[in-house]
């Protein structure tokens, strides 16, 4: 068995690519426009996995956008309790969270412990960020920040 990808639905391609590529640093590996099925699939990979993702089509994050008619609203996306979250390891959790906050992303569970934080994608997908290696020394403003919303 081989892990291939995780698929999440999105309602706005530009907003989602900005979030995943600009804020989190993922790279677009390939894109499929299916006119007959009226959907777009965008496959992303972390920089570290990029070569393998291009060669073997894994591991990937698949963003699925279902086309809508002009003037039509995208479908309302809801998340079931059976789906937990997507996780990414980051070089510096404090710097990553700082960059996200500067771009208007809410840190739902701040990295008070210097190790773990949670955010949400523009479509409400829960994303866990984990510090690479040992936890950083707990420091402000993170260690006194409260949780916000759900994750």
Long-range contacts (C-beta under 8 A, 24 or more apart in sequence): 2-56, 2-58, 3-58, 3-59, 4-57, 4-58, 4-59, 4-60, 5-43, 5-57, 5-58, 5-59, 5-60, 5-61, 5-62, 6-60, 6-61, 6-62, 6-86, 7-62, 7-63, 7-64, 8-61, 8-62, 8-63, 8-64, 8-86, 8-121, 8-123, 8-125, 9-63, 9-64, 9-65, 9-66, 9-75, 9-77, 9-123, 10-63, 10-64, 10-65, 10-77, 10-121, 10-122, 10-123, 11-65, 11-74, 11-75, 11-77, 11-122, 11-123, 12-74, 12-122, 13-40, 13-42, 13-63, 13-65, 15-122, 16-42, 16-63, 16-65, 16-121, 16-122, 16-123, 17-42, 17-63, 19-105, 19-121, 19-122, 20-44, 20-61, 20-63, 20-121, 22-103, 23-99, 23-100, 23-103, 23-105, 24-88, 24-96, 24-127, 26-61, 29-53, 29-54, 29-57, 29-60, 38-66, 38-67, 39-64, 39-65, 39-66, 39-67, 40-64, 40-65, 40-67, 41-65, 46-88, 61-86, 77-123, 77-124, 79-124, 79-125, 79-126, 84-126, 85-118, 85-125, 85-126, 85-127, 85-128, 85-151, 86-125, 86-126, 86-127, 86-128, 87-127, 87-128, 87-129, 87-130, 88-127, 88-128, 88-129, 88-130, 89-130, 89-131, 89-132, 90-129, 90-130, 90-131, 90-132, 91-132, 92-131, 92-136, 93-117, 93-129, 93-130, 93-131, 93-136, 94-136, 94-139, 94-142, 96-129, 97-129, 97-142, 106-148, 106-149, 107-145, 107-148, 108-147, 108-148, 108-149, 108-150, 108-151, 109-147, 109-151, 110-142, 110-145, 110-146, 110-147, 111-136, 111-142, 112-138, 112-142, 112-143, 112-144, 112-145, 113-138, 114-138, 114-139, 114-142, 118-151, 119-151, 120-149, 120-151, 126-150, 126-151
